C-alpha cells in the first residue's frame, strides 16, 4: 500500500510516497540518488507516532508476536519473562525503527529494534569495547525469515542536533577525528551526522550498514564534499576564520588515531572471529593492512583527499546559499524543477550541501541554478563563477594547499 502524503499545507516541495510493509512504514524512493528532508521523515513517522499510546503499544505487541521478537527482547534484556511494554515510538528516518520502552522491575528501560540484514553493528560495537572506546550493547537476531537488531537506546541527540547548538570544542574534535580514522580503516560508510548519537560528551556510531567497502574512500570524499561527515561537523557553528585551526586539530588527532590503530590488527582479527560466518575475516584483514602498512603515506593521501573535498564543499555551500535566496524570493520558484526542489527540501535544518551532486552529470542542474539566480537574484553566470574561483583560491591559500 502506498500513500502519497503531502509534507505540509504550505510546502511547495515534492512529496515522497510512503508504503506500508510488514514492520511499519517506509519512504518509497524510485531511485537511489533521491534524497529526503526532515519533513519527509516527520510525515513518515507520523503514520505511527500520531496514534494513541495504547494503540502504539497494541500494534507493537502484535508485531512482537508475529515476528517472535519477545524471546529476542528477553535475551537482550537478560530477563526470564516478556517485559511490559510502556510505549513505542518510530524514530527511523527512511523506514520504521522503533524505540521501545519496557518496564524491568520498577524501572523503565528503552531499547531500539529494527530490521537489519547485516551483523555489522554488533561486530562494530564489540570492537569498540575491545578498543576501550565508548560503546553500547547491540545484538543481531534471526527468526521467522527475518533478521533483527536490538540495541541500547542512547538518547535523542544525534550529531546533527549536537552541532546545531554551539561550535564544536577541541575535546570533541578529537572524538570526531578518531571515529573518522577508524571508519576509514574499517571501510565504514554512511557516516553522516544522523548516524552518530551524542550522550554525556561521548560519540556513538549507529546504523553500521557498510564495512570493508572497497569504494569507501570515494564515498567518504563525497560526504566531505557535501559537509556531511565527521570532518564537516568540525566546521559547524565555527567562523570561517577559525576553520584552519580546527582543521589542523582534526588532522593531528586523525593521524594520532591511525598510528594507534595500526597496532590493533591482532585485536581486530580476534574480534572478527565470532562473526566469520557473516563477515569475511581475510577480506577485512587485507582491507585493514592495505591501509596501515605505511601509515605516513596513507595519512598524507587521506589528508589530501579530505582537503580537496573540503574545497568542493565551500563551492557547494555558496551554491546552497543561492538556492536558499531564490526560494526566499519566490517559494514557488522550484515548482518545475524536481531536482533543485529535492535539494532545497533536503537542506532544511541540515548542514550538508548538494550531497551526491556528482550523480547528476546527466542533467544540467548547475546551469538551471545559474538561470534562476540570474532571474531572481540578478546575478550573472560570470559573476557566480568569479565568486567561486575567488572563494576556492582564498581557501587554498588559507589551508596552504597547492592542489
MOZITA-V681577 format. One record per backbone hydrogen bond with DSSP energy under -1.0 kcal/mol. CO is the residue of the C=O (numbers start at 1). NH is the residue of the N-H. If there is no record, write none. Layout:
co = {CO;CO}
nh = {NH;NH}
This chain:
co = {1;3;3;8;17;18;19;24;26;31;37;38;39;40;41;42;44;45;45;46;48;52;53;54;55;56;57;58;59;60;61;62;63;64;69;70;71;72;73;74;84;87;89;94;97;98;99;100;101;101;102;104;107;109;110;111;112;113;114;119;120;121;122;123;124;125;126;127;128;137;139;141;143;146;147;148;149;150;151;156;157;158;159;169;170;172;173;174;175;176;177;178;179;180;181;182;183;186;187;192;193;193;195;196;197;199;202;204;207;210;213;215;216;217;218;219;220;221;222;223;224;226;229;232;235;239;242;243;244;245;246;247;248;249;250;251;252;253;254;255;256;257;258;261;264;265;266;267;268;269;272;273;275;275;280;281;282;283;284;285;286;288;289;294;295;296;297;298;299;300;301;302;303;304;305;306;307;308;309;310;311;312;313;314;315;316;317;318;319;320;321;322;323;324;325;326;330;332;334;337;338;339;340;341;342;343;347;354;356;357;360;363;364;365;366;367;368;369;370;371;372;373;373;380;381;382;383;384;385;386;387;388;389;390;391;392;393;394;395;396}
nh = {20;5;18;11;28;3;26;21;19;34;41;42;43;44;45;46;47;48;49;50;51;56;57;58;59;60;61;62;63;64;65;66;67;69;73;74;75;76;77;79;103;101;99;27;91;113;89;111;86;87;109;107;104;102;153;100;151;98;149;123;124;125;126;127;128;129;130;131;133;152;150;148;146;143;116;141;114;139;112;158;198;162;163;173;174;176;177;178;179;180;181;182;183;184;185;186;188;212;213;195;159;196;206;159;204;202;199;197;209;189;216;219;220;221;222;223;224;225;226;228;227;353;233;235;238;242;246;247;248;249;250;251;252;253;254;255;256;257;258;259;260;261;262;264;268;269;270;271;272;273;275;276;278;279;284;285;286;287;288;289;290;292;293;298;299;300;301;302;303;304;305;306;307;308;309;310;311;312;313;314;315;316;317;318;319;320;321;322;323;324;325;326;327;328;329;330;333;335;337;341;342;343;344;345;346;347;350;357;359;360;363;365;368;369;370;371;372;373;374;375;376;377;379;384;385;386;387;388;389;390;391;392;393;394;395;396;397;398;399;401}
